[in-house]
């Protein structure tokens, strides 16, 4: 006999939420007192260590004597653009992978599941926007500043950040408009860096002091903007039940992968995951006859195709070339570090093809291409990209008056050396955590992780010694001579030659096996 199931009564969201909370407490336990103590102590130590410098940057004791500068507004826009890019990388609406597996396809209210994620995004936007608004007000408002002006700046910044979060929320639900919005966010962020560098080279643009509304009007406008933004968040909260499941599940997988990287201290997995996510989102790719052309080697053509399909990242590289100009007043070691790391990042635009060659050498054996020719072809595109990036960065410093001489040629000569470091880094596999542990005040740290982080950077530091020494010793009014360029060209050629010799020996050893 088969019993007829008794029709159940509908369960409201309150009981479902209570049932889920009880099951989680039974499985994971309540919050440990030691965890609360550790987090509180770490927060207090961070405030004690970096609190005073951060306060000095956000709210200086005196505003610029020459008047308010437009660079502060440009920097605020760049911060909001970076916040949008970060939100698009993590969701912004994401739940745990267990909830995405069991509760997302279940007949459970989507609003109940997504409310904590939306609240966390809103709080983060309020915090970042409030600090940004305070920084803008601290660099523009005359002293002494009233409470109304401070609250107005924080409220306006919070409203702007919430608006950016709502745009990211809309893009998560509408993938058709996400690509355009992502490109616009990257272009705005890179453009702000270029504009800030231009203002520093050609003189600051001062804002008019007069015409500023009274403090009461500013406070009213800021509060109205903040209330309107919060109202928009409430309206978005009411429409969460109609959200599709696919964008939530994808964001949950991404957020879970990020948490795994932090927990396992495995940044190499993060690189591979980002590459897979990028190509998975690529739709409507058109074929081309670039590979079919016999004038271009096949592996070079493949790298050119990858670079062409990563046009959005080229915007970041173009904006990053202006970053050394923004740090022109800093010490020489900081300028050299930013320049070399930026060039290494530019050369790594097509590093995933080199990483695939190292992870799957069987494909190269099927092609019948010697390892020396593979390495030579993989060096072409990274060397060209790094040379152009270095020429732009050093040329910007030269235009700003920080450097004098043929520095642009030095950047071009350093391109192959940077490409050697990028290829060496791309060939590295996942970081090994089975090596000797290094004791630190924050706990034991695997030595394999340090070796993985330093892979490629050590080669870059050795092969680009003329650039580093020149930036430290040959600052304006000293003039850089052409012997520096010749020394860097010789160092780059030597690095490429050694890499090709090592590639030939590794290929011979593999064929012998």
Secondary structure as GFF3:
##gff-version 3
##sequence-region A 1 513
A	DSSP	alpha_helix	13	28	.	.	.	ID=ss1
A	DSSP	alpha_helix	33	58	.	.	.	ID=ss2
A	DSSP	alpha_helix	71	90	.	.	.	ID=ss3
A	DSSP	alpha_helix	97	102	.	.	.	ID=ss4
A	DSSP	alpha_helix	110	140	.	.	.	ID=ss5
A	DSSP	alpha_helix	147	173	.	.	.	ID=ss6
A	DSSP	alpha_helix	175	202	.	.	.	ID=ss7
A	DSSP	alpha_helix	215	238	.	.	.	ID=ss8
A	DSSP	three_ten_helix	240	242	.	.	.	ID=ss9
A	DSSP	alpha_helix	245	264	.	.	.	ID=ss10
A	DSSP	alpha_helix	267	281	.	.	.	ID=ss11
A	DSSP	alpha_helix	298	308	.	.	.	ID=ss12
A	DSSP	alpha_helix	311	320	.	.	.	ID=ss13
A	DSSP	alpha_helix	323	326	.	.	.	ID=ss14
A	DSSP	alpha_helix	332	347	.	.	.	ID=ss15
A	DSSP	three_ten_helix	348	350	.	.	.	ID=ss16
A	DSSP	alpha_helix	351	359	.	.	.	ID=ss17
A	DSSP	alpha_helix	361	367	.	.	.	ID=ss18
A	DSSP	alpha_helix	371	399	.	.	.	ID=ss19
A	DSSP	alpha_helix	407	413	.	.	.	ID=ss20
A	DSSP	alpha_helix	415	426	.	.	.	ID=ss21
A	DSSP	beta_strand	437	440	.	.	.	ID=ss22
A	DSSP	beta_strand	443	446	.	.	.	ID=ss23
A	DSSP	alpha_helix	447	454	.	.	.	ID=ss24
A	DSSP	alpha_helix	457	463	.	.	.	ID=ss25
A	DSSP	alpha_helix	465	473	.	.	.	ID=ss26
A	DSSP	alpha_helix	482	512	.	.	.	ID=ss27
###
